[in-house]
């Protein structure tokens, strides 16, 4: 497993078992036992470098505005 900060996207990408995933989506899945699926996982309060379970929330992609 390896990860890297993607500056222009403002999040970490992680490689696991041959796949590449956004770290915040992996953290959400592992902490909540729920696949975010078609929802966006957002960080509140806009702290993109910290994937705390309490700060990750799901929103429908069509409602994503400033995140």
C-alpha positions in Angstrom: 0.0 0.0 0.0 1.3 3.4 -0.9 -0.2 6.9 -1.0 0.5 10.3 -2.4 -0.9 13.9 -2.0 -2.5 15.2 -5.2 -2.2 18.9 -4.8 -4.5 20.0 -7.6 -7.3 17.7 -6.3 -6.5 18.4 -2.6 -6.6 14.8 -1.4 -4.5 11.7 -1.0 -4.6 8.8 -3.5 -3.9 5.3 -2.2 -2.9 2.2 -4.1 -4.2 -1.0 -2.6 -4.2 -4.5 -4.2 -3.6 -3.1 -7.7 -6.4 -0.4 -7.5 -6.1 3.3 -6.9 -8.6 5.0 -4.5 -9.2 8.3 -2.8 -8.0 8.0 0.8 -11.1 9.8 2.2 -13.4 7.3 0.5 -11.4 4.4 1.9 -11.5 5.9 5.4 -15.3 6.5 5.1 -15.8 2.9 4.0 -13.6 1.4 6.7 -15.0 3.5 9.5 -18.7 3.3 8.6 -18.8 -0.1 6.9 -20.7 1.6 4.0 -19.6 2.0 0.4 -20.0 5.7 -0.5 -21.0 4.5 -4.0 -22.3 7.4 -6.1 -22.1 9.9 -3.3 -19.2 12.3 -2.7 -17.4 12.1 0.6 -16.7 15.6 1.8 -14.4 16.9 4.6 -15.7 19.3 7.1 -14.6 21.8 8.0 -12.7 21.8 4.7 -9.7 20.1 6.2 -8.6 17.9 3.3 -5.5 16.5 4.9 -7.3 14.9 7.9 -9.6 12.0 7.3 -11.3 11.9 10.7 -14.5 9.8 10.7 -16.5 12.6 12.4 -15.5 15.1 9.7 -16.4 12.9 6.7 -20.0 13.2 5.3 -21.8 11.9 2.2 -23.6 14.2 -0.1 -25.3 13.5 -3.5 -23.0 14.5 -6.3 -25.6 16.8 -7.8 -25.6 18.8 -4.5 -21.9 19.3 -4.4 -21.2 23.0 -4.8 -18.2 24.4 -3.0 -16.5 21.3 -1.7 
